[in-house]
């Protein structure tokens, strides 16, 4: 048996480092505990689910090819088929990566933001409209995401997701600040409100979930 004084856990393993913080383990005596290095046994795959996924993938490919061919030969509206393609791709991301996946909350939120922004920007580009995505859609989305992450950070104070919300909020602040600093946004009022909301939510996460956040930072970055 070995013990990590930093994490205050006893580990039944042959390794010399802690699986949580990677610090050196000390020899100790005591009853056996779970080997944290032991690999997780994967659940058996659902064959019916795999068949359904293949069927929907095949139907998606047919829809994409059909739209591209119709768009190419009719030219009713230039490149409208790209919107259909992006909607299908986003649907796959939403179902497989966000709903059915067991990935982290930060990764799910980040990919959703990128996917929705890409879809809306394509619609704006094809429609040859103004910069309504950056001026109105993005700051509105960022405000909602910041508020949701702040609420979840309070509900999951002892959960590792607190660090993910903290990092995501910093990313949103940097993106919104870039829109304002480099003059990307023409309607600045909503972006200023978004930047203020993101900053307040970031301070709120630090104040109300500071202790678990400090623990997660210590584990991840060894500070």
Backbone bond lengths (Angstrom), bond angles and torsions (degrees), N, CA, C in turn:
res aa  C-N    CA-C-N  psi(-1)  N-CA   C-N-CA  omega(-1)  CA-C   N-CA-C  phi
1 X - - - 1.462 - - 1.535 110.71 -
2 X 1.317 115.06 142.56 1.457 120.22 178.87 1.522 108.93 -131.03
3 X 1.334 115.07 155.63 1.460 119.40 -175.06 1.529 110.91 -132.68
4 X 1.334 114.70 140.39 1.461 121.02 174.95 1.525 107.84 -103.01
5 X 1.316 116.06 115.58 1.467 120.45 -179.30 1.526 111.78 -70.89
6 X 1.330 116.48 -26.71 1.463 120.70 -178.81 1.525 111.23 -70.30
7 X 1.359 117.05 -47.32 1.460 122.01 -177.76 1.524 112.32 -92.37
8 X 1.347 116.34 -11.00 1.463 121.59 178.94 1.526 111.51 61.20
9 X 1.353 116.18 45.10 1.457 121.50 178.16 1.531 109.30 -129.73
10 X 1.342 115.02 152.19 1.456 121.83 175.08 1.523 108.43 -104.88
11 X 1.326 116.73 131.74 1.451 121.36 -173.13 1.522 110.05 -122.27
12 X 1.320 116.13 132.22 1.463 122.24 175.13 1.520 107.81 -95.20
13 X 1.321 117.70 88.87 1.449 121.92 -174.87 1.516 110.86 -152.62
14 X 1.322 115.66 161.10 1.460 121.37 175.60 1.520 111.80 -94.40
15 X 1.321 117.17 -5.79 1.457 120.53 180.00 1.528 110.41 -75.33
16 X 1.314 115.29 160.46 1.463 121.03 -178.08 1.519 112.87 -100.50
17 X 1.344 117.59 -4.98 1.456 120.39 -178.36 1.524 110.33 -121.49
18 X 1.316 116.08 155.16 1.465 122.28 -178.95 1.526 109.64 -74.65
19 X 1.327 118.34 134.50 1.468 120.16 179.83 1.520 113.45 -71.52
20 X 1.346 117.63 -11.63 1.466 121.13 -179.29 1.517 112.59 -94.95
21 X 1.338 116.45 -49.59 1.468 119.57 -176.06 1.527 112.85 -116.79
22 X 1.348 116.42 -5.39 1.465 122.95 176.35 1.530 113.65 65.84
23 X 1.322 116.03 21.45 1.463 119.31 173.65 1.526 109.35 -85.78
24 X 1.319 116.42 164.73 1.464 120.88 -176.60 1.534 110.66 -69.05
25 X 1.343 115.77 136.33 1.453 121.96 179.67 1.522 110.85 -88.72
26 X 1.327 115.13 149.77 1.464 120.60 178.39 1.524 109.17 -108.71
27 X 1.348 116.45 143.89 1.463 121.77 178.46 1.524 109.76 -68.48
28 X 1.340 115.37 138.45 1.462 120.11 178.50 1.513 109.09 -152.71
29 X 1.321 115.28 166.52 1.468 121.74 178.56 1.517 108.34 -113.29
30 X 1.299 116.32 143.62 1.461 121.24 178.54 1.505 110.71 166.31
31 X 1.322 116.26 179.06 1.452 118.32 -177.92 1.523 110.14 -74.37
32 X 1.306 114.29 159.07 1.451 120.31 -173.82 1.524 110.68 -69.83
33 X 1.308 114.54 147.96 1.463 120.32 175.09 1.521 108.54 -132.40
34 X 1.301 115.62 178.63 1.460 120.11 -175.03 1.518 110.64 -70.08
35 X 1.334 116.33 137.21 1.450 121.14 176.87 1.523 108.50 -77.87
36 X 1.341 116.27 110.86 1.450 120.55 -176.93 1.516 113.01 -71.49
37 X 1.331 117.81 -13.06 1.457 121.45 177.81 1.523 111.89 -86.75
38 X 1.303 116.12 -11.03 1.459 119.79 -175.81 1.519 110.08 -64.12
39 X 1.299 117.08 134.08 1.449 121.60 -177.14 1.525 110.55 -71.84
40 X 1.307 116.22 144.18 1.451 121.44 179.55 1.524 109.64 -75.25
41 X 1.310 116.56 138.75 1.452 121.46 178.37 1.516 108.32 -82.47
42 X 1.324 116.26 120.01 1.451 120.74 -178.26 1.529 110.99 -70.88
43 X 1.325 115.39 144.37 1.447 120.43 177.66 1.522 109.72 -73.10
44 X 1.320 117.41 148.90 1.464 119.81 178.42 1.520 111.56 -61.66
45 X 1.306 116.71 142.11 1.455 121.24 -177.18 1.528 111.03 -72.32
46 X 1.316 114.70 145.29 1.463 121.23 177.75 1.525 108.21 -88.37
47 X 1.342 116.22 110.59 1.465 120.70 -176.06 1.525 111.32 -67.15
48 X 1.341 116.75 -37.98 1.468 119.45 179.77 1.523 110.72 -63.75
49 X 1.324 116.05 -37.73 1.464 120.05 178.57 1.525 110.49 -66.02
50 X 1.324 117.29 -40.93 1.465 120.67 179.08 1.521 111.25 -62.61
51 X 1.347 116.32 -39.83 1.465 120.39 179.28 1.525 110.43 -64.96
52 X 1.345 116.66 -43.98 1.464 120.63 178.56 1.528 111.40 -61.70
53 X 1.328 116.35 -41.26 1.466 120.54 178.71 1.522 110.60 -61.41
54 X 1.326 117.35 -42.92 1.467 121.36 179.21 1.522 111.44 -64.87
55 X 1.354 115.89 -39.46 1.469 119.57 179.52 1.523 110.68 -64.46
56 X 1.340 116.49 -48.29 1.471 120.21 179.88 1.525 111.51 -65.28
57 X 1.334 117.31 -34.86 1.464 120.12 176.23 1.525 110.72 -63.96
58 X 1.331 116.41 -41.25 1.464 121.07 178.72 1.521 110.30 -64.41
59 X 1.341 117.37 -43.74 1.460 121.08 178.94 1.526 111.41 -65.71
60 X 1.329 116.46 -34.95 1.471 120.22 177.53 1.520 110.78 -65.18
61 X 1.316 116.41 -42.42 1.473 120.49 178.29 1.529 111.10 -63.07
62 X 1.336 116.21 -40.54 1.463 119.65 178.13 1.533 110.23 -62.59
63 X 1.335 116.53 -43.37 1.464 120.30 -179.75 1.525 111.64 -63.87
64 X 1.327 116.73 -42.07 1.465 120.57 179.79 1.525 111.04 -64.20
65 X 1.328 117.16 -48.26 1.471 121.06 -178.92 1.522 110.89 -63.25
66 X 1.340 116.76 -41.79 1.466 120.98 -179.92 1.525 111.27 -61.72
67 X 1.330 116.57 -46.40 1.465 120.90 -179.81 1.532 111.53 -63.36
68 X 1.325 116.46 -41.72 1.466 119.76 179.45 1.528 111.37 -63.52
69 X 1.338 116.81 -41.32 1.470 120.78 -179.86 1.534 110.90 -66.57
70 X 1.345 115.92 -45.71 1.468 119.84 179.24 1.518 110.38 -62.11
71 X 1.325 116.77 -42.68 1.467 121.27 179.24 1.528 111.25 -63.29
72 X 1.321 115.83 -37.86 1.466 120.65 -177.62 1.523 112.21 -68.08
73 X 1.333 116.54 -39.39 1.464 119.75 -173.32 1.523 113.46 -93.91
74 X 1.331 118.70 -19.81 1.463 119.65 -179.14 1.521 112.58 -97.47
75 X 1.345 117.04 -40.21 1.465 122.18 -178.46 1.532 111.57 53.89
76 X 1.360 115.84 38.01 1.458 119.58 176.83 1.524 110.01 -64.93
77 X 1.314 115.69 -44.81 1.463 121.18 175.17 1.522 107.14 -143.09
78 X 1.323 118.78 126.23 1.468 121.02 -173.42 1.527 113.17 -58.92
79 X 1.319 115.63 128.70 1.469 123.86 169.48 1.536 114.09 61.02
80 X 1.337 119.44 23.34 1.456 120.55 176.79 1.525 111.11 -62.94
81 X 1.332 116.93 -24.84 1.462 120.64 -178.19 1.532 112.01 -65.07
82 X 1.349 117.52 -24.18 1.464 120.05 178.93 1.525 111.29 -64.46
83 X 1.335 116.67 -32.13 1.470 119.86 177.42 1.524 109.87 -65.80
84 X 1.341 116.39 -43.11 1.463 120.33 178.72 1.524 110.56 -62.36
85 X 1.330 115.83 -42.74 1.469 120.31 179.43 1.527 110.38 -60.92
86 X 1.329 116.64 -45.69 1.465 119.53 -178.67 1.530 112.14 -67.48
87 X 1.327 117.22 -35.72 1.469 120.22 177.27 1.534 110.05 -63.01
88 X 1.320 117.42 -42.24 1.462 121.11 178.90 1.525 110.75 -65.49
89 X 1.342 116.86 -43.99 1.463 120.59 178.88 1.519 110.52 -63.01
90 X 1.340 116.39 -42.38 1.462 119.53 179.31 1.529 111.11 -64.19
91 X 1.317 117.28 -37.57 1.466 120.81 178.45 1.520 110.72 -61.63
92 X 1.327 115.87 -40.29 1.463 119.47 177.94 1.527 111.16 -66.36
93 X 1.318 116.96 -41.26 1.473 120.87 177.93 1.528 110.32 -63.28
94 X 1.334 116.49 -43.39 1.464 121.07 -178.43 1.528 111.31 -62.63
95 X 1.336 116.99 -43.24 1.466 120.33 -174.97 1.527 111.18 -77.84
96 X 1.340 116.69 -52.25 1.469 120.15 -171.97 1.520 113.18 -80.25
97 X 1.321 117.62 -37.40 1.463 120.02 -173.94 1.528 112.97 -93.59
98 X 1.337 117.03 -35.03 1.459 119.88 -174.43 1.529 112.99 -98.75
99 X 1.321 118.04 -45.19 1.464 121.20 -175.29 1.525 111.99 -84.35
100 X 1.343 117.16 -51.51 1.460 120.85 -173.67 1.527 113.23 -89.82
101 X 1.316 117.73 -15.90 1.465 120.40 -176.11 1.528 111.44 -81.86
102 X 1.335 114.77 154.20 1.470 120.85 176.64 1.527 111.12 -104.14
103 X 1.317 117.15 24.82 1.462 121.74 -179.67 1.527 110.86 -70.23
104 X 1.326 115.73 169.57 1.451 121.12 -178.85 1.519 112.70 -67.58
105 X 1.343 115.34 156.32 1.463 120.92 -177.80 1.521 111.40 -63.26
106 X 1.327 116.63 -40.73 1.466 120.64 -179.26 1.521 111.07 -59.18
107 X 1.326 116.67 -46.42 1.469 121.07 -178.37 1.520 110.91 -63.73
108 X 1.339 116.61 -39.25 1.463 120.40 179.63 1.525 110.97 -65.46
109 X 1.328 116.39 -46.92 1.467 120.28 -178.96 1.519 110.98 -63.77
110 X 1.327 116.44 -43.93 1.472 120.69 -177.81 1.521 111.05 -62.59
111 X 1.331 117.89 -44.47 1.464 120.72 -179.48 1.523 111.07 -67.97
112 X 1.347 117.28 -35.69 1.454 120.42 177.35 1.528 110.89 -63.56
113 X 1.330 116.86 -43.83 1.466 120.86 179.49 1.530 110.60 -62.00
114 X 1.324 116.78 -45.83 1.468 120.80 -179.76 1.522 110.99 -63.84
115 X 1.341 117.00 -42.26 1.466 121.52 -178.14 1.525 111.58 -65.59
116 X 1.339 116.66 -46.55 1.467 120.43 -179.24 1.526 110.59 -65.76
117 X 1.344 116.18 -41.94 1.463 119.65 178.28 1.525 110.81 -61.54
118 X 1.334 117.32 -43.45 1.466 120.99 178.87 1.518 112.15 -62.05
119 X 1.343 116.56 -41.84 1.462 120.65 179.35 1.516 111.27 -64.60
120 X 1.334 117.41 -46.64 1.459 121.23 -178.83 1.527 111.77 -67.88
121 X 1.338 116.47 -37.05 1.470 118.90 178.93 1.522 110.26 -66.20
122 X 1.334 117.89 -36.90 1.463 120.89 176.76 1.522 111.08 -63.26
123 X 1.347 116.27 -42.89 1.470 120.08 177.00 1.528 111.07 -60.90
124 X 1.322 116.68 -42.33 1.462 121.09 179.73 1.527 110.85 -64.78
125 X 1.332 116.90 -41.91 1.466 121.29 -178.48 1.523 111.33 -66.74
126 X 1.339 116.75 -42.00 1.463 120.22 -179.30 1.524 111.14 -69.25
127 X 1.335 115.75 -38.99 1.465 119.97 -179.79 1.521 112.90 -76.80
128 X 1.340 116.28 -9.70 1.465 122.31 179.43 1.531 110.94 55.94
129 X 1.335 114.84 42.21 1.457 120.11 -179.96 1.512 111.36 -92.82
130 X 1.331 115.30 -169.07 1.457 120.35 178.31 1.517 111.46 -77.42
131 X 1.309 116.33 -170.84 1.468 121.55 -177.55 1.527 110.01 -89.19
132 X 1.350 116.27 54.01 1.456 120.28 -175.58 1.522 112.61 -73.82
133 X 1.340 117.61 -22.68 1.463 119.38 -179.87 1.525 110.43 -67.78
134 X 1.341 116.31 -49.79 1.465 120.76 -179.09 1.527 111.44 -74.55
135 X 1.345 116.43 -33.82 1.466 119.70 -176.43 1.524 113.05 -76.65
136 X 1.339 117.34 -35.08 1.459 119.55 -171.82 1.540 113.64 -124.81
137 X 1.339 117.03 -47.12 1.468 120.09 -173.91 1.527 111.56 -69.37
138 X 1.332 117.22 -51.75 1.466 121.17 -176.67 1.530 112.72 -59.72
139 X 1.345 118.86 -52.55 1.481 117.17 179.94 1.523 112.90 -61.83
140 X 1.340 117.80 -35.13 1.468 119.99 177.77 1.518 110.72 -64.38
141 X 1.350 116.43 -43.64 1.458 120.91 177.81 1.522 110.91 -62.95
142 X 1.324 116.68 -42.24 1.468 121.12 -177.73 1.537 110.98 -64.53
143 X 1.342 116.78 -38.61 1.465 120.15 178.35 1.525 110.46 -62.47
144 X 1.336 115.71 -46.87 1.471 120.26 -179.59 1.523 110.91 -63.25
145 X 1.342 116.84 -44.56 1.467 120.94 -178.45 1.529 110.62 -63.17
146 X 1.342 117.77 -42.19 1.462 121.34 -179.90 1.521 111.28 -62.42
147 X 1.327 116.23 -44.30 1.465 120.31 179.99 1.525 111.47 -65.38
148 X 1.348 116.42 -41.68 1.471 120.46 178.91 1.521 110.80 -63.76
149 X 1.334 117.39 -42.48 1.459 120.40 -179.65 1.522 111.14 -67.03
150 X 1.344 117.14 -35.95 1.463 120.06 177.46 1.527 110.85 -64.07
151 X 1.338 116.26 -42.61 1.466 120.54 178.94 1.528 110.85 -65.39
152 X 1.334 116.66 -44.03 1.464 120.33 179.73 1.526 111.27 -65.83
153 X 1.328 116.55 -33.68 1.463 119.68 179.17 1.530 110.88 -63.94
154 X 1.330 116.37 -31.69 1.465 119.54 177.46 1.524 110.90 -76.13
155 X 1.335 116.10 -35.31 1.463 119.87 -179.22 1.524 111.73 -75.24
156 X 1.343 116.58 -25.94 1.460 120.56 -177.20 1.523 110.19 -117.90
157 X 1.319 117.55 49.43 1.465 121.21 -175.61 1.520 112.43 -59.95
158 X 1.326 117.32 -35.19 1.459 120.78 -177.66 1.520 111.89 -97.97
159 X 1.322 116.17 16.70 1.455 120.57 -177.95 1.523 109.53 -107.92
160 X 1.329 115.09 150.52 1.465 119.37 -178.41 1.525 112.81 -67.01
161 X 1.352 117.97 -11.10 1.454 120.45 178.87 1.509 113.46 -65.25
162 X 1.321 117.84 -17.06 1.467 121.18 -179.81 1.524 110.83 -59.16
163 X 1.320 116.89 -42.22 1.466 120.82 179.07 1.528 110.76 -65.01
164 X 1.329 116.93 -38.00 1.463 120.95 178.22 1.520 111.17 -63.06
165 X 1.345 116.87 -42.43 1.462 120.38 178.46 1.532 110.62 -64.52
166 X 1.315 116.64 -38.73 1.467 121.99 179.70 1.537 110.38 -61.93
167 X 1.328 116.43 -47.20 1.470 121.08 -179.33 1.527 111.05 -66.48
168 X 1.342 116.24 -42.45 1.457 120.68 -179.55 1.515 111.19 -62.87
169 X 1.327 117.37 -38.60 1.460 120.53 179.02 1.519 111.48 -65.25
170 X 1.327 116.47 -38.41 1.469 120.29 176.78 1.528 110.30 -63.30
171 X 1.332 117.01 -41.27 1.471 121.20 178.98 1.531 110.33 -61.79
172 X 1.337 117.10 -43.29 1.464 120.66 179.31 1.530 111.15 -62.97
173 X 1.333 116.58 -39.71 1.471 120.54 178.20 1.525 110.59 -63.17
174 X 1.314 116.84 -42.68 1.469 120.95 179.92 1.523 111.29 -65.01
175 X 1.337 117.41 -41.58 1.464 121.04 -179.63 1.525 110.69 -66.48
176 X 1.336 116.54 -48.77 1.469 120.04 179.80 1.531 110.95 -63.60
177 X 1.313 116.48 -41.57 1.463 120.00 177.35 1.522 112.28 -61.63
178 X 1.334 116.58 -36.57 1.472 120.49 177.65 1.522 111.08 -65.99
179 X 1.345 116.87 -40.12 1.463 120.03 177.31 1.524 111.16 -57.60
180 X 1.332 116.42 -40.93 1.465 120.63 -178.39 1.516 112.23 -78.69
181 X 1.326 116.64 -41.43 1.462 121.17 -175.12 1.521 112.33 -66.96
182 X 1.331 116.67 -41.20 1.466 120.64 -176.09 1.529 112.52 -97.35
183 X 1.325 117.10 8.80 1.461 120.25 175.30 1.511 114.63 69.47
184 X 1.323 118.05 25.35 1.461 121.48 179.29 1.523 109.83 -69.83
185 X 1.339 116.97 -39.87 1.467 121.72 179.75 1.516 109.99 -87.05
186 X 1.331 116.44 130.78 1.462 120.92 177.93 1.533 111.17 -90.32
187 X 1.339 117.15 -33.71 1.461 121.40 174.50 1.529 107.28 -98.07
188 X 1.329 116.50 97.69 1.459 120.87 -167.82 1.526 113.99 -84.63
189 X 1.333 117.85 -20.38 1.460 120.11 -173.70 1.524 112.31 -58.21
190 X 1.337 117.63 -48.68 1.466 120.90 -177.42 1.527 110.82 -67.18
191 X 1.325 117.45 -34.81 1.457 120.60 177.08 1.530 111.69 -68.49
192 X 1.339 116.93 -35.28 1.470 120.49 176.26 1.525 109.85 -65.57
193 X 1.342 116.29 -42.19 1.470 120.37 177.26 1.531 110.38 -62.31
194 X 1.327 115.94 -41.41 1.470 120.13 178.73 1.525 110.96 -63.08
195 X 1.338 116.45 -43.29 1.462 120.48 179.76 1.535 110.94 -63.08
196 X 1.328 116.65 -41.13 1.461 120.30 178.71 1.532 111.06 -65.96
197 X 1.331 117.02 -41.20 1.468 121.14 179.06 1.518 111.14 -64.30
198 X 1.320 116.40 -43.84 1.473 120.93 179.73 1.530 110.85 -62.51
199 X 1.324 116.12 -41.55 1.464 120.09 -179.54 1.530 111.19 -66.35
200 X 1.343 116.34 -42.28 1.466 120.17 178.96 1.534 110.64 -64.36
201 X 1.331 117.04 -41.87 1.465 120.83 179.25 1.528 110.84 -65.00
202 X 1.338 116.67 -36.60 1.458 120.21 178.17 1.529 110.48 -64.55
203 X 1.325 116.39 -45.30 1.464 120.36 177.15 1.525 110.43 -62.75
204 X 1.345 116.20 -38.66 1.459 120.38 179.07 1.521 112.33 -63.55
205 X 1.327 116.99 -39.82 1.470 120.70 177.60 1.525 110.21 -63.56
206 X 1.328 116.12 -41.32 1.471 120.00 -179.75 1.526 110.70 -66.21
207 X 1.337 117.15 -40.13 1.465 120.84 -176.81 1.526 112.47 -74.40
208 X 1.327 117.30 -44.78 1.465 121.16 -172.47 1.519 113.77 -93.00
209 X 1.334 117.68 -16.94 1.469 120.02 178.97 1.527 109.62 -131.10
210 X 1.338 115.33 35.13 1.463 120.44 -174.27 1.517 113.96 -66.12
211 X 1.353 116.71 -42.22 1.459 119.78 -176.33 1.518 113.10 -65.56
212 X 1.357 119.73 -53.03 1.474 118.97 176.80 1.523 112.67 -62.69
213 X 1.349 116.89 -32.00 1.462 120.19 177.16 1.525 110.44 -64.95
214 X 1.330 116.96 -42.50 1.463 121.09 178.32 1.526 111.24 -63.45
215 X 1.328 116.85 -39.06 1.469 120.87 178.56 1.522 110.67 -64.18
216 X 1.344 116.69 -44.45 1.461 120.53 -179.75 1.527 111.50 -65.86
217 X 1.328 117.10 -39.78 1.469 120.55 176.91 1.527 110.36 -63.07
218 X 1.335 116.65 -38.70 1.461 120.78 179.24 1.525 111.41 -65.38
219 X 1.341 115.93 -39.06 1.467 119.48 -179.79 1.527 112.08 -72.05
220 X 1.339 115.55 -39.65 1.470 119.69 -174.56 1.524 111.97 -78.09
221 X 1.339 116.92 -41.24 1.452 120.75 -172.10 1.529 113.06 -114.83
222 X 1.365 117.69 2.80 1.465 123.12 175.68 1.529 112.32 56.56
223 X 1.351 114.55 45.42 1.469 119.00 179.66 1.525 109.41 -107.62
